[in-house]
Amino acid sequence: MCGRYGIPLVGGHRALNDVIACWELFRKLEEEQPVDEFVNKLGYIRKFGPPAWSPPAAKLEPVELRYAR
């Protein structure tokens, strides 16, 4: 993704370098289309109910397992 968006990835797989690259990628994606609806969204498996530990600002979204047997 960094290559696609022209973000230099120097020293990849080092914690701080990966964080910087992710932040720059996030900024590029935000330029293309606002990402607000995806921030602070927490999916949980519907059959188990919402987690008791969810952060107060999180938007909880129930999901179904696609590949459950």
DAJO-V707942 format. One record per pair of residues at least 6 apart in sequence whose ideal C-beta (glycine too) atoms are under 6 Angstrom apart, sorted by the first residue. I is the first residue (numbers start at 1). J is the second residue. If there is no record, write none. Layout:
# DAJO-V707942
i=I j=J
i=I j=J
This chain:
# DAJO-V707942
i=1 j=25
i=2 j=9
i=2 j=21
i=5 j=28
i=7 j=21
i=7 j=24
i=7 j=25
i=9 j=21
i=11 j=17
i=29 j=35
i=40 j=57
i=40 j=58
i=40 j=59
i=41 j=59
i=41 j=61
i=42 j=54
i=42 j=58
i=42 j=60
i=43 j=61
i=43 j=63
i=44 j=50
i=44 j=51
i=46 j=62
i=46 j=64
i=50 j=60
i=54 j=60
